């Protein structure tokens, strides 16, 4: 159970950081989660559509539309024409939103990376296997 408690502590601290970022930028916590999901999609080379985002957030299309409108109004997201279907839209995170995220989360991520680098490759692999299994168990 100690590992579960440690993982819960990490999740709580991450949520607190997201909440602080949301407060300092005037965003809703859901908006921050949307931005993270969109950035993850871009890193993976996936095309993020409004319906894809709704699924990622576990929200209705109407609620997701409200999130997208808030992010567009703040200049954090733009709708672009789909690369594969010219009739549909894809969502793209603006460079200014990426910069804003790095300003806040960069030092935190640097500390996390430095901590990871203290582990040898076998330890890193074991942590990855564990975290993947926990993520899969959560659905």
C-alpha positions in Angstrom: 0.0 0.0 0.0 2.9 2.4 0.5 3.4 2.7 -3.3 -0.3 3.5 -3.7 0.0 6.2 -1.1 3.1 7.6 -2.7 1.4 7.7 -6.1 -1.7 9.3 -4.6 0.6 12.0 -3.1 2.2 12.6 -6.5 -1.2 12.9 -8.1 -2.4 15.3 -5.4 0.7 17.5 -5.8 0.3 17.6 -9.6 -3.4 18.6 -9.2 -2.3 21.3 -6.8 0.2 22.6 -9.4 -2.5 22.6 -12.1 -4.8 24.5 -9.7 -2.2 27.1 -9.0 -1.5 27.5 -12.8 -5.2 27.8 -13.4 -5.5 30.5 -10.7 -2.5 32.5 -11.9 -3.6 32.4 -15.5 -7.4 32.9 -14.9 -8.2 29.5 -16.5 -10.5 26.8 -15.2 -8.7 23.6 -14.1 -10.7 21.8 -16.8 -9.2 24.3 -19.4 -5.7 23.3 -18.2 -6.5 19.6 -18.5 -7.7 20.3 -22.0 -4.5 22.1 -22.9 -2.4 19.2 -21.5 -4.5 16.7 -23.5 -4.1 18.8 -26.7 -0.3 19.1 -26.2 0.0 15.3 -25.6 -1.9 14.7 -28.9 0.4 17.1 -30.7 3.5 15.4 -29.3 2.1 12.0 -30.4 1.3 13.3 -33.9 -2.5 12.8 -33.4 -5.1 15.2 -34.8 -7.1 16.5 -31.9 -10.7 17.3 -32.8 -13.4 18.7 -30.6 -15.0 15.3 -30.3 -11.6 13.7 -29.4 -11.1 16.3 -26.7 -14.6 15.6 -25.3 -13.7 12.0 -25.0 -10.4 12.7 -23.3 -12.0 15.0 -20.8 -15.0 12.7 -20.2 -17.4 15.6 -21.0 -20.3 16.2 -23.2 -19.8 17.9 -26.6 -21.6 21.0 -25.2 -19.4 21.3 -22.2 -16.3 20.7 -24.3 -17.4 23.5 -26.7 -17.6 25.9 -23.8 -14.0 24.9 -22.8 -12.8 25.4 -26.4 -14.5 28.8 -26.6 -12.8 29.9 -23.4 -9.4 28.7 -24.7 -10.0 30.4 -28.0 -11.0 33.7 -26.4 -7.9 33.6 -24.2 -5.7 33.0 -27.3 -4.6 29.6 -26.1 -6.2 27.4 -28.8 -7.1 27.9 -32.4 -9.3 25.8 -34.7 -7.6 24.8 -37.9 -8.8 22.8 -40.9 -8.3 19.1 -40.5 -5.4 17.7 -42.5 -7.4 14.6 -43.4 -10.9 16.0 -43.7 -11.3 19.6 -44.9 -14.8 19.8 -43.5 -13.8 19.2 -39.9 -11.7 21.1 -37.4 -8.6 20.2 -35.5 -7.5 22.0 -32.3 -4.0 23.5 -32.0 -2.4 25.0 -28.9 -0.9 28.5 -29.6 2.8 29.2 -29.2 2.0 31.7 -26.5 0.1 29.1 -24.5 3.0 26.7 -24.8 5.4 29.5 -23.6 3.0 30.3 -20.7 3.0 26.6 -19.7 6.8 26.4 -19.8 7.2 29.5 -17.7 5.1 27.9 -14.9 5.7 24.1 -15.3 9.3 24.3 -16.6 11.0 24.4 -13.2 8.8 21.6 -11.9 9.5 19.5 -15.0 13.2 20.2 -14.7 13.1 18.9 -11.1 11.2 15.8 -12.2 13.6 15.1 -15.0 16.6 15.6 -12.7 15.0 13.1 -10.2 14.4 10.6 -13.0 18.1 10.9 -14.1 19.2 9.7 -10.7 17.8 6.3 -11.6 19.7 3.8 -13.6 18.1 2.6 -16.9 16.7 -0.6 -15.3 15.1 1.3 -12.5 13.6 3.8 -15.0 12.2 0.8 -17.0 10.7 -0.7 -13.8 9.0 2.6 -12.8 7.7 3.0 -16.4 6.2 -0.5 -16.3 4.6 0.1 -12.9 3.1 3.5 -13.9 1.8 2.1 -17.1 0.1 -0.8 -15.3 -1.4 1.6 -12.7 -2.6 3.9 -15.5 -4.2 0.9 -17.3 -5.8 -0.3 -14.1 -7.4 3.1 -13.6 -8.9 2.9 -17.1 
